[in-house]
Amino acid sequence: MNREDFIIHVYCLICDEYGEISREQRIRKAGFAPAFTDEEVITIEICGECFGLNKDEAIYEHFDSYYRSFFPKLPERSLFVRQAANLWQVKMRIQQKLVSRFGQDQEAVQVIDTLPMPMCVFTRSGRDRCFKPEADYGYCAAKQLYYYGFKLGLRISRLGMITHYALLPARPHDIQLLDDLLAGFTGVALGDKGFIDAIRQQELANKRAVELLTPTRRNMALQLPPPLQRLTRRWRKLIETVGSQLAGRFAIEQIRVRNLWHLQHRIIRKVLAHTLALVLNLQLGRSPLDFDGLLAA
């Protein structure tokens, strides 16, 4: 679809979910409703992310220049950015509602992984004063990358929808972060070789009814049956695709902010943009993760 149709579709989805949230709880405790509605603000943010515009300034300037007729009451940039940031909880609720509406939070089989979240160039990390003492040094084996920052923990359904995400410390090994990755989940979780730990896997099965399946190393005595190995490899490709989309189209590894509050807001916005694009694909009968074909150039 062209960009104009995309904006209209996103706006309609946002209005539906925002209306339901506002009926459940008051969005604002006091004051008048803004002239430029929250639904319009979120629509601009999400469409901007899907268009590959990853900074507030770029998103605002693009819509101010090309879509002012769609949003005639668009305020000046600082007011827009402030209103957008203050809606982080609403955006988080919308994403959760979409996941629940499509039944993806109840999926019995989900895939887990982590992404590196560098906060600055590695050579500047010793001089950087942001995120002290939360940020730390980490290593991503898949990318053979040493970095300074955080990890983003992801859990996705077999459709590729993000069902759970968490900002995690960079230094601990992935196996030490399972409690955060599997929060509120029971069923079968698929992970990569970084999650191999026989003792921890047995504890999860006994105490939390979670069966953690991982690829096996060649020197391991117990090997998965070949059909199950092929099945897990196919499902593992889903989270690699989602990670590539978040890193590529949504630039989630290139967020440059100066505090945790703004970092978490940006992550929520990008995850919601990914979820809405997937939902639109489902509604149009398209492959859920085919984002390139969803938007005409």
VOBA-1610 file (N, C-alpha, C; in pm, whole numbers, padded with zeros to 5 digits, always signed):
BEGIN
Met+00085-00119+00000Met+00000+00000+00000Met+00088+00124+00000Asn+00033+00237-00046Asn+00111+00360-00043Asn+00112+00418+00099Arg+00194+00520+00118Arg+00214+00573+00253Arg+00089+00640+00309Glu+00011+00704+00224Glu-00112+00768+00271Glu-00209+00664+00328Asp-00227+00554+00254Asp-00315+00448+00303Asp-00261+00386+00430Phe-00130+00372+00436Phe-00067+00315+00556Phe-00096+00402+00677Ile-00083+00532+00663Ile-00110+00624+00775Ile-00255+00610+00821Ile-00348+00601+00727Ile-00489+00588+00762Ile-00515+00457+00836His-00457+00347+00788His-00476+00218+00854His-00420+00220+00997Val-00301+00276+01012Val-00240+00283+01146Val-00325+00370+01238Tyr-00373+00483+01187Tyr-00455+00572+01269Tyr-00582+00501+01317Cys-00646+00425+01231Cys-00768+00354+01270Cys-00738+00249+01377Leu-00628+00178+01362Leu-00590+00079+01464Leu-00562+00145+01598Ile-00488+00255+01594Ile-00454+00327+01717Ile-00581+00379+01785Cys-00673+00435+01707Cys-00797+00489+01764Cys-00878+00380+01834Asp-00886+00262+01773Asp-00961+00151+01833Asp-00902+00112+01968Glu-00770+00094+01971Glu-00705+00049+02095Glu-00702+00160+02200Tyr-00678+00284+02156Tyr-00674+00396+02250Tyr-00812+00416+02313Gly-00917+00403+02232Gly-01052+00418+02286Gly-01083+00316+02393Glu-01040+00193+02372Glu-01065+00088+02471Glu-00987+00116+02599Ile-00863+00160+02587Ile-00782+00191+02705Ile-00842+00307+02783Ser-00888+00410+02712Ser-00945+00527+02779Ser-01076+00494+02851Arg-01147+00392+02803Arg-01268+00349+02874Arg-01235+00271+03001Glu-01119+00208+03003Glu-01078+00129+03120Glu-01016+00216+03228Gln-00948+00322+03188Gln-00882+00410+03285Gln-00867+00549+03226Arg-00852+00647+03313Arg-00833+00784+03268Arg-00688+00800+03221Ile-00672+00853+03099Ile-00538+00876+03046Ile-00472+00993+03116Arg-00550+01099+03139Arg-00499+01217+03208Arg-00578+01238+03336Lys-00509+01268+03444Lys-00574+01287+03573Lys-00635+01426+03587Ala-00582+01523+03511Ala-00634+01660+03522Ala-00599+01735+03394Gly-00664+01850+03376Gly-00634+01935+03262Gly-00721+01905+03141Phe-00708+01990+03040Phe-00786+01975+02918Phe-00716+01878+02823Ala-00797+01816+02739Ala-00740+01731+02634Ala-00668+01820+02534Pro-00552+01778+02483Pro-00476+01861+02390Pro-00548+01874+02256Ala-00524+01986+02188Ala-00586+02007+02056Ala-00537+01905+01955Phe-00408+01870+01966Phe-00353+01766+01881Phe-00364+01635+01958Thr-00449+01543+01912Thr-00488+01428+01993Thr-00374+01329+02013Asp-00387+01251+02119Asp-00288+01147+02146Asp-00284+01045+02033Glu-00398+01015+01976Glu-00402+00917+01868Glu-00320+00966+01748Glu-00326+01097+01721Glu-00248+01152+01610Glu-00099+01147+01640Val-00063+01178+01764Val+00079+01174+01803Val+00135+01033+01784Ile+00064+00933+01836Ile+00113+00796+01828Ile+00118+00749+01682Thr+00019+00789+01603Thr+00019+00753+01461Thr+00142+00807+01390Ile+00175+00932+01414Ile+00294+00991+01352Ile+00421+00917+01395Glu+00431+00887+01524Glu+00549+00817+01573Glu+00564+00680+01507Ile+00456+00603+01505Ile+00462+00466+01454Ile+00489+00467+01304Cys+00421+00553+01231Cys+00444+00561+01086Cys+00586+00608+01057Gly+00635+00702+01136Gly+00772+00748+01117Gly+00872+00635+01135Glu+00852+00554+01238Glu+00940+00439+01261Glu+00934+00342+01143Cys+00814+00315+01094Cys+00798+00222+00982Cys+00856+00278+00853Phe+00862+00410+00841Phe+00922+00474+00724Phe+01074+00478+00733Gly+01129+00430+00844Gly+01274+00433+00862Gly+01327+00562+00921Leu+01239+00642+00983Leu+01279+00768+01047Leu+01288+00741+01196Asn+01407+00735+01250Asn+01424+00682+01385Asn+01450+00788+01491Lys+01459+00914+01453Lys+01479+01021+01550Lys+01357+01111+01554Asp+01330+01167+01673Asp+01214+01255+01688Asp+01217+01371+01589Glu+01335+01431+01570Glu+01346+01546+01480Glu+01312+01506+01337Ala+01363+01390+01293Ala+01338+01347+01156Ala+01191+01314+01133Ile+01129+01249+01232Ile+00987+01214+01220Ile+00903+01342+01210Tyr+00929+01437+01300Tyr+00850+01560+01301Tyr+00866+01636+01170Glu+00989+01654+01126Glu+01014+01733+01004Glu+00951+01667+00881His+00954+01534+00875His+00896+01464+00761His+00745+01487+00754Phe+00677+01471+00867Phe+00531+01487+00866Phe+00491+01633+00855Asp+00572+01722+00909Asp+00545+01865+00894Asp+00558+01907+00748Ser+00651+01847+00677Ser+00677+01886+00538Ser+00580+01821+00439Tyr+00545+01693+00463Tyr+00473+01618+00361Tyr+00329+01579+00398Tyr+00295+01582+00526Tyr+00162+01536+00567Tyr+00091+01636+00658Arg+00122+01764+00640Arg+00055+01866+00720Arg-00095+01867+00692Ser-00137+01829+00572Ser-00281+01825+00540Ser-00351+01714+00619Phe-00279+01609+00653Phe-00336+01501+00735Phe-00347+01544+00881Phe-00254+01630+00924Phe-00246+01669+01066Phe-00236+01821+01076Pro-00346+01891+01047Pro-00341+02038+01041Pro-00312+02104+01175Lys-00337+02035+01287Lys-00313+02095+01418Lys-00179+02052+01479Leu-00090+02001+01395Leu+00041+01958+01444Leu+00110+02075+01515Pro+00147+02059+01643Pro+00208+02170+01717Pro+00356+02186+01682Glu+00421+02281+01746Glu+00564+02295+01722Glu+00638+02176+01784Arg+00763+02156+01741Arg+00831+02028+01763Arg+00848+01993+01910Ser+00887+02088+01995Ser+00912+02054+02135Ser+00786+02005+02205Leu+00671+02064+02174Leu+00544+02018+02233Leu+00509+01879+02184Phe+00531+01854+02054Phe+00504+01722+01999Phe+00591+01616+02067Val+00720+01643+02080Val+00812+01545+02139Val+00776+01519+02285Arg+00738+01624+02358Arg+00703+01607+02499Arg+00576+01525+02514Gln+00476+01555+02432Gln+00350+01479+02438Gln+00374+01332+02401Ala+00458+01307+02301Ala+00488+01171+02259Ala+00556+01093+02371Ala+00655+01154+02435Ala+00727+01084+02542Ala+00636+01053+02660Asn+00543+01142+02692Asn+00454+01121+02806Asn+00350+01012+02781Leu+00338+00966+02657Leu+00242+00862+02624Leu+00304+00722+02624Trp+00420+00706+02686Trp+00490+00576+02679Trp+00406+00463+02739Gln+00333+00492+02847Gln+00252+00386+02908Gln+00135+00346+02817Val+00077+00443+02748Val-00032+00413+02655Val+00018+00324+02542Lys+00135+00358+02488Lys+00191+00279+02379Lys+00223+00136+02426Met+00271+00124+02547Met+00298-00009+02601Met+00168-00090+02616Arg+00062-00025+02660Arg-00067-00093+02675Arg-00125-00133+02539Ile-00109-00046+02439Ile-00160-00079+02306Ile-00090-00204+02253Gln+00042-00211+02271Gln+00116-00328+02223Gln+00070-00454+02295Gln+00050-00445+02426Gln+00004-00561+02502Gln-00135-00605+02459Lys-00221-00508+02431Lys-00357-00541+02389Lys-00357-00609+02252Leu-00273-00564+02161Leu-00266-00628+02030Leu-00216-00770+02040Val-00117-00792+02125Val-00065-00928+02147Val-00175-01018+02202Ser-00250-00965+02299Ser-00359-01042+02360Ser-00474-01064+02263Arg-00507-00961+02184Arg-00619-00970+02091Arg-00598-01082+01989Phe-00476-01103+01948Phe-00446-01207+01851Phe-00405-01339+01918Gly-00418-01345+02051Gly-00393-01469+02123Gly-00249-01513+02126Gln-00156-01421+02097Gln-00016-01461+02090Gln+00048-01476+02227Asp-00007-01408+02328Asp+00048-01424+02462Asp+00017-01561+02521Gln-00079-01633+02463Gln-00116-01766+02511Gln-00052-01878+02429Glu+00033-01842+02334Glu+00101-01943+02252Glu+00183-02036+02340Ala+00168-02166+02318Ala+00237-02264+02401Ala+00384-02279+02363Val+00422-02236+02243Val+00561-02243+02198Val+00607-02103+02161Gln+00711-02053+02228Gln+00765-01921+02199Gln+00918-01929+02194Val+00978-01830+02129Val+01122-01830+02106Val+01184-01714+02181Ile+01302-01737+02242Ile+01369-01634+02321Ile+01508-01605+02264Asp+01551-01482+02285Asp+01686-01441+02242Asp+01716-01305+02303Thr+01839-01261+02287Thr+01879-01127+02332Thr+01949-01054+02217Leu+01937-00921+02219Leu+02004-00835+02122Leu+02097-00739+02197Pro+02214-00709+02142Pro+02299-00608+02205Pro+02239-00469+02187Met+02254-00385+02288Met+02204-00247+02283Met+02319-00152+02318Pro+02410-00126+02224Pro+02521-00034+02253Pro+02469+00107+02278Met+02527+00174+02377Met+02485+00308+02410Met+02580+00415+02358Cys+02698+00374+02312Cys+02792+00466+02252Cys+02898+00384+02181Val+02985+00450+02107Val+03096+00381+02043Val+03185+00321+02151Phe+03233+00199+02127Phe+03307+00127+02231Phe+03427+00207+02281Thr+03498+00277+02192Thr+03617+00350+02233Thr+03585+00469+02323Arg+03457+00513+02324Arg+03417+00624+02411Arg+03363+00578+02544Ser+03349+00448+02563Ser+03278+00398+02681Ser+03344+00439+02812Gly+03476+00449+02814Gly+03544+00487+02937Gly+03517+00630+02978Arg+03488+00717+02880Arg+03462+00858+02909Arg+03313+00889+02921Asp+03229+00796+02880Asp+03085+00821+02879Asp+03032+00829+03022Arg+02944+00927+03047Arg+02888+00945+03181Arg+02739+00914+03187Cys+02682+00873+03074Cys+02539+00840+03074Cys+02518+00697+03124Phe+02405+00674+03183Phe+02363+00542+03228Phe+02456+00482+03333Lys+02531+00565+03404Lys+02611+00514+03514Lys+02522+00499+03636Pro+02525+00388+03710Pro+02609+00269+03688Pro+02535+00157+03616Glu+02420+00185+03552Glu+02338+00076+03497Glu+02403+00006+03378Ala+02462+00083+03286Ala+02523+00022+03168Ala+02652-00051+03205Asp+02689-00148+03122Asp+02808-00229+03150Asp+02861-00283+03018Tyr+02974-00350+03026Tyr+03035-00410+02907Tyr+02975-00548+02884Gly+02952-00579+02758Gly+02896-00709+02723Gly+02960-00762+02595Tyr+02927-00887+02564Tyr+02980-00951+02443Tyr+02867-01026+02375Cys+02852-01002+02245Cys+02753-01074+02164Cys+02826-01176+02079Ala+02809-01305+02113Ala+02881-01410+02041Ala+02837-01421+01896Ala+02707-01400+01869Ala+02656-01413+01733Ala+02721-01311+01639Lys+02747-01190+01690Lys+02808-01086+01609Lys+02956-01066+01637Gln+03009-01147+01732Gln+03148-01132+01775Gln+03178-00986+01807Leu+03090-00931+01892Leu+03093-00787+01920Leu+03107-00760+02069Tyr+03210-00684+02106Tyr+03220-00628+02240Tyr+03154-00490+02237Tyr+03074-00460+02338Tyr+03002-00333+02337Tyr+02978-00286+02479Tyr+02936-00160+02490Tyr+02902-00100+02619Tyr+02756-00057+02616Gly+02676-00109+02706Gly+02535-00074+02707Gly+02450-00175+02780Phe+02348-00228+02710Phe+02252-00320+02769Phe+02225-00434+02671Lys+02141-00527+02715Lys+02083-00626+02627Lys+01933-00604+02621Leu+01875-00634+02506Leu+01729-00635+02494Leu+01685-00780+02486Gly+01610-00825+02586Gly+01557-00961+02585Gly+01426-00966+02508Leu+01413-01064+02419Leu+01293-01078+02337Leu+01233-01217+02353Arg+01100-01221+02352Arg+01027-01348+02339Arg+00920-01328+02233Ile+00917-01416+02135Ile+00822-01399+02025Ile+00739-01525+02006Ser+00624-01507+01943Ser+00538-01621+01909Ser+00581-01677+01774Arg+00515-01784+01732Arg+00552-01847+01605Arg+00509-01763+01485Leu+00427-01662+01506Leu+00396-01567+01399Leu+00505-01462+01383Gly+00590-01450+01484Gly+00691-01346+01485Gly+00651-01224+01566Met+00536-01229+01635Met+00492-01115+01716Met+00567-01115+01849Ile+00614-00997+01888Ile+00687-00983+02014Ile+00588-00989+02129Thr+00598-01092+02211Thr+00506-01111+02322Thr+00561-01058+02455His+00693-01042+02461His+00755-00993+02584His+00892-00936+02548Tyr+00927-00824+02611Tyr+01058-00764+02589Tyr+01102-00697+02718Ala+01232-00697+02742Ala+01284-00643+02868Ala+01425-00590+02844Leu+01454-00475+02906Leu+01588-00419+02903Leu+01670-00486+03012Leu+01781-00550+02974Leu+01858-00634+03065Leu+02002-00587+03073Pro+02072-00622+03182Pro+02214-00585+03192Pro+02297-00658+03087Ala+02404-00594+03043Ala+02484-00649+02932Ala+02580-00758+02976Arg+02634-00750+03097Arg+02743-00839+03135Arg+02701-00984+03160Pro+02591-01013+03231Pro+02560-01154+03261Pro+02540-01237+03136His+02574-01365+03148His+02549-01460+03040His+02398-01477+03023Asp+02356-01508+02900Asp+02212-01519+02872Asp+02141-01618+02964Ile+02209-01725+03002Ile+02145-01827+03085Ile+02104-01770+03221Gln+02173-01664+03265Gln+02140-01601+03393Gln+02021-01506+03384Leu+01972-01484+03263Leu+01863-01388+03242Leu+01731-01457+03209Leu+01724-01589+03229Leu+01605-01664+03190Leu+01481-01621+03267Asp+01497-01584+03393Asp+01379-01542+03471Asp+01312-01421+03407Asp+01391-01329+03353Asp+01334-01211+03287Asp+01275-01247+03151Leu+01342-01332+03078Leu+01296-01369+02944Leu+01169-01453+02948Leu+01152-01533+03054Leu+01038-01624+03063Leu+00935-01579+03164Ala+00936-01452+03201Ala+00840-01400+03300Ala+00697-01423+03254Gly+00617-01486+03339Gly+00476-01508+03310Gly+00448-01613+03206Phe+00546-01694+03169Phe+00529-01790+03059Phe+00535-01933+03110Thr+00447-02018+03056Thr+00456-02162+03075Thr+00437-02227+02938Gly+00515-02330+02912Gly+00506-02397+02783Gly+00644-02436+02735Val+00663-02435+02604Val+00791-02472+02543Val+00860-02346+02493Ala+00982-02323+02541Ala+01062-02208+02497Ala+01180-02259+02416Leu+01203-02196+02304Leu+01315-02233+02217Leu+01424-02129+02229Gly+01547-02174+02253Gly+01660-02083+02264Gly+01778-02134+02184Asp+01882-02051+02172Asp+02001-02094+02100Asp+02097-02165+02195Lys+02216-02195+02146Lys+02312-02273+02227Lys+02359-02197+02350Gly+02341-02065+02350Gly+02380-01988+02467Gly+02295-02019+02590Phe+02182-02087+02572Phe+02093-02120+02684Phe+02109-02264+02731Ile+02210-02334+02681Ile+02230-02473+02724Ile+02280-02477+02868Asp+02204-02538+02953Asp+02240-02557+03094Asp+02146-02664+03148Ala+02193-02787+03158Ala+02107-02900+03194Ala+02040-02880+03329Ile+02114-02826+03426Ile+02058-02809+03561Ile+01948-02703+03558Arg+01976-02591+03493Arg+01877-02483+03486Arg+01754-02527+03407Gln+01773-02602+03301Gln+01661-02650+03221Gln+01573-02745+03302Gln+01635-02829+03385Gln+01557-02919+03469Gln+01479-02843+03575Glu+01539-02738+03631Glu+01470-02655+03731Glu+01347-02588+03669Leu+01362-02536+03549Leu+01249-02472+03482Leu+01136-02570+03458Ala+01170-02693+03420Ala+01067-02794+03395Ala+00995-02833+03523Asn+01068-02844+03632Asn+01009-02891+03758Asn+00931-02781+03830Lys+00984-02660+03831Lys+00926-02555+03914Lys+00830-02462+03839Arg+00852-02445+03708Arg+00773-02345+03635Arg+00700-02401+03514Ala+00708-02531+03494Ala+00641-02596+03380Ala+00683-02535+03247Val+00812-02503+03237Val+00869-02450+03113Val+00972-02549+03060Glu+00952-02598+02940Glu+01049-02686+02876Glu+01134-02602+02782Leu+01261-02587+02817Leu+01352-02507+02736Leu+01428-02598+02641Leu+01402-02583+02511Leu+01469-02662+02408Leu+01577-02579+02342Thr+01695-02639+02328Thr+01807-02572+02263Thr+01872-02668+02164Pro+01942-02615+02063Pro+02021-02704+01978Pro+02126-02777+02063Thr+02165-02893+02020Thr+02264-02971+02095Thr+02402-02958+02031Arg+02504-02960+02115Arg+02640-02961+02064Arg+02680-03104+02025Arg+02778-03114+01938Arg+02816-03245+01886Arg+02868-03339+01994Asn+02929-03283+02098Asn+02987-03367+02202Asn+02888-03402+02313Met+02761-03363+02299Met+02661-03392+02401Met+02607-03533+02382Ala+02586-03602+02494Ala+02539-03741+02490Ala+02396-03749+02435Leu+02310-03660+02483Leu+02170-03661+02439Leu+02153-03566+02319Gln+02104-03619+02210Gln+02082-03542+02089Gln+01932-03537+02057Leu+01885-03421+02009Leu+01746-03411+01968Leu+01723-03495+01843Pro+01606-03556+01829Pro+01575-03629+01706Pro+01584-03536+01586Pro+01630-03584+01470Pro+01646-03499+01351Pro+01522-03419+01314Pro+01398-03476+01317Pro+01281-03393+01283Pro+01264-03275+01379Leu+01291-03296+01508Leu+01278-03188+01605Leu+01389-03084+01584Gln+01507-03128+01547Gln+01615-03034+01519Gln+01579-02943+01403Arg+01522-03001+01296Arg+01482-02920+01182Arg+01371-02822+01219Leu+01277-02868+01302Leu+01167-02782+01343Leu+01216-02664+01427Thr+01305-02691+01521Thr+01356-02584+01607Thr+01440-02485+01527Arg+01515-02535+01427Arg+01594-02444+01344Arg+01503-02348+01266Arg+01391-02401+01215Arg+01298-02316+01141Arg+01237-02210+01231Trp+01199-02248+01353Trp+01142-02150+01445Trp+01246-02049+01491Arg+01373-02094+01505Arg+01479-02005+01545Arg+01501-01895+01442Lys+01478-01926+01314Lys+01497-01825+01210Lys+01400-01709+01228Leu+01284-01736+01289Leu+01187-01629+01312Leu+01245-01518+01398Ile+01307-01556+01510Ile+01357-01452+01600Ile+01480-01384+01541Glu+01553-01454+01457Glu+01664-01389+01386Glu+01610-01285+01289Thr+01497-01317+01223Thr+01434-01221+01134Thr+01383-01100+01210Val+01316-01124+01324Val+01264-01013+01406Val+01379-00926+01455Gly+01487-00990+01502Gly+01602-00914+01547Gly+01663-00829+01436Ser+01670-00885+01315Ser+01723-00810+01201Ser+01634-00692+01166Gln+01502-00711+01175Gln+01410-00601+01146Gln+01423-00490+01250Leu+01433-00527+01377Leu+01448-00426+01482Leu+01579-00350+01466Ala+01686-00421+01428Ala+01816-00357+01413Ala+01826-00278+01283Gly+01760-00326+01176Gly+01770-00261+01046Gly+01668-00152+01026Arg+01542-00190+01004Arg+01438-00091+00976Arg+01414+00002+01094Phe+01417-00052+01217Phe+01380+00029+01334Phe+01501+00078+01413Ala+01622+00042+01371Ala+01747+00095+01430Ala+01748+00089+01582Ile+01705-00024+01637Ile+01694-00034+01783Ile+01830-00041+01850Glu+01934-00076+01775Glu+02069-00081+01832Glu+02140+00053+01820Gln+02074+00153+01765Gln+02137+00283+01745Gln+02063+00395+01819Ile+01993+00361+01926Ile+01925+00463+02005Ile+02029+00543+02082Arg+02025+00674+02066Arg+02121+00760+02136Arg+02044+00858+02223Val+02028+00822+02349Val+01962+00909+02447Val+02051+00914+02570Arg+02011+00993+02669Arg+02100+01017+02782Arg+02048+00965+02915Asn+01930+00901+02915Asn+01879+00846+03041Asn+01789+00726+03011Leu+01765+00649+03115Leu+01688+00525+03100Leu+01544+00551+03061Trp+01486+00659+03111Trp+01345+00687+03082Trp+01324+00704+02932His+01408+00784+02868His+01395+00805+02725His+01433+00679+02646Leu+01529+00604+02696Leu+01567+00478+02629Leu+01450+00381+02628Gln+01385+00364+02743Gln+01272+00270+02750Gln+01156+00316+02662His+01134+00449+02656His+01028+00501+02569His+01056+00467+02423Arg+01181+00485+02379Arg+01216+00455+02239Arg+01197+00306+02209Ile+01236+00222+02303Ile+01220+00078+02282Ile+01072+00042+02269Ile+00989+00097+02358Ile+00845+00071+02352Ile+00789+00114+02217Arg+00830+00232+02170Arg+00780+00284+02043Arg+00818+00193+01926Lys+00939+00144+01925Lys+00986+00060+01815Lys+00920-00078+01819Val+00900-00132+01938Val+00832-00261+01950Val+00687-00248+01905Leu+00621-00138+01944Leu+00482-00116+01899Leu+00476-00101+01747Ala+00572-00030+01687Ala+00574-00014+01542Ala+00588-00150+01474His+00675-00235+01526His+00691-00370+01470His+00562-00449+01483Thr+00496-00440+01599Thr+00372-00514+01621Thr+00262-00467+01528Leu+00248-00336+01512Leu+00142-00283+01426Leu+00165-00321+01279Ala+00289-00320+01236Ala+00318-00361+01098Ala+00282-00507+01077Leu+00311-00590+01177Leu+00275-00732+01167Leu+00123-00750+01165Val+00052-00674+01249Val-00094-00683+01253Val-00154-00642+01119Leu-00103-00537+01058Leu-00153-00495+00927Leu-00131-00605+00823Asn-00017-00671+00828Asn+00007-00782+00735Asn-00096-00893+00756Leu-00127-00924+00881Leu-00227-01028+00909Leu-00364-00987+00856Gln-00402-00862+00876Gln-00532-00815+00831Gln-00543-00816+00678Leu-00431-00797+00611Leu-00430-00794+00465Leu-00403-00931+00404Gly-00390-01033+00489Gly-00366-01168+00440Gly-00227-01188+00384Arg-00131-01111+00433Arg+00006-01121+00385Arg+00092-01197+00484Ser+00215-01232+00444Ser+00310-01295+00534Ser+00338-01200+00651Pro+00328-01248+00775Pro+00335-01157+00891Pro+00459-01070+00896Leu+00574-01123+00857Leu+00699-01049+00872Leu+00749-00987+00742Asp+00665-00981+00640Asp+00704-00919+00514Asp+00679-00769+00521Phe+00768-00697+00589Phe+00750-00553+00605Phe+00791-00477+00479Asp+00887-00530+00405Asp+00934-00460+00285Asp+00822-00450+00180Gly+00741-00553+00170Gly+00633-00551+00072Gly+00508-00479+00119Leu+00504-00445+00250Leu+00384-00379+00304Leu+00374-00234+00258Leu+00488-00167+00254Leu+00491-00025+00219Leu+00549-00004+00080Ala+00474+00064-00006Ala+00529+00100-00136Ala+00632+00210-00118Ala+00732+00211-00203Ala+00839+00311-00191Ala+00783+00450-00219
//
